[in-house]
Amino acid sequence: QAQQEAMASILTHVHPTGIESLDPSLEDGFQRLFSSSIPFELRDQAVHEGPQTVGTLELLQVQLLTKEGSSFSHVRVEVTKEADLFFHYSFEVEDTEFYASKEGKEADFPEYPHKLIRAFNSCVERPESHLAVFVVPPGGSTARLDFVENGELDFIKLMSIQFSRTRGELLQRHVAFRYNVVKSKLALAESRLEVMTYKSGFRTLCWPLITGQYLFPFPCALVVQEVGILISTKSPSLLRELQNMPTGFESR
């Protein structure tokens, strides 16, 4: 767990360039409207089963994407976890579906993405009163995101979104892309470290050099190894393909 958290911290602070065009999320004319790390409360209980329980608090990566153009006709929300490349859930809705739903009777579709962004930002800016609860029932094929406000007397559910877990060939493409991002970020971190520590003689990744916070030394190679172990346990054939292919882009 500590190594996974360390890996996630490295990925947050190092940003290689020139990789956007290879992101599967941006295919078919989608563009990123919002991207941020959001505190989620993760629960594993089944929907409508048993009393409400308190889950674990984790930072998940959220990005909201729309079709290119001045007016929105299609919105997608993706939720991922830096420490688990196979954790990938998405929600998609088109304008026609939206207007047929309860949400569509209360708001216009072009305003819907901004409504979602405000809800996510509230969880960051006012965590004492606004919560994002991600409920993943046993099996994990679907998940439900509840935006909840802590009122004076009770919790108020503001909005719910039903997510589906990404699977199959699309999931493998997302894993391959994120795996190569990890490798590129670590290569960039190591190259920066070599310059910054040339005179000092250190050859391990020291957190003050990357984040300004001292935690503990963490060799870059171990992060790649951790990611490789994760992929090998879930898809050995995919790992073999990734190890034999070039990254497809260079860190600059």
Protein Blocks (a to p, Z undefined) as FASTA:
>chain_A
ZZmmmmmmmmmmpccehklmmpmklgghiacfbdcdddddddfbdehiajaddddddddd
ddddddedjbdcbdcdddddfklmklccdddddfklmmmmmklmmbcfklmmmmmmmmmm
mmmmmmmlpccdddddehjlaccdddddddfkbccdfbdcdddddehjllmmmmmmmmmm
mmmmmmmmmmmmmmmmmmnopacdcfklmnopafbdcdfklmmmmmmmmmmmmommlmmm
mmmpcehiacZZ
